[in-house]
Structures are given as C-alpha cells and as structure tokens.
Amino acid sequence: MTTSEKHLRTCNKGHKYYKSSDCPTCPTCEKERKPSSGFLSLLSAPARRALEINGITSLNELSKLSEKEILEFHGMGPASLPKLRSALIENGLSFRN
C-alpha cells in the first residue's frame, strides 16, 4: 500500500492542517461553515460545496434540476441523492424529470 506524503498548510484564518492533495480547503474552516439546519446540513462538505458553487442554496433551486444534472457537479456523489430526495419530498418538491 502506498502512502501519500502530507504537507503542512495554513489557511487564511491561521488554521494549520496537513493535506496530501492540492485541495486548498481547510478542514477547520469547513466545520465552522457547516450549516446546523436545512438540507445543506445533511450533506458532506464536498457535496455541499458542489451545490453552493453552482448556486443551489434552496430546495426550490434544487427542484429545478434533474438528478442527472446534480450528479454532474464535481464533488457530488450518488450517496447524497437519497438525502436530497427526502428533503425535497418533505417540502412537497421533487427533482425535475
């Protein structure tokens, strides 16, 4: 098994963390940014960022897209779809067909 070399990084807020990839996301900042309620709070950080980057911050905006379109977003995986589907259903909405 190969192990990747991790490099010490410091974010703009001064948090220190180790990463082996080029991803600039600070884990501490991501924990601070995570919503405490709403459908975005149900998702992993990559899936949440995928929606936010694409301007999806409400269930109404989410309902305008199909599941296929959502899965095309970088960071969004199939494990997030049941959570999103449930949140839509609870609010009388669904993905676009």
Secondary structure, 3 states (H helix, E strand, C coil): CCCCCCEEEECCCCCEEEECCCCCCCHHHHHHHCCCCCHHHHCCHHHHHHHHHCCCCCHHHHCCCCHHHHHCCCCCCHHHHHHHHHHHHHCCCCCCC
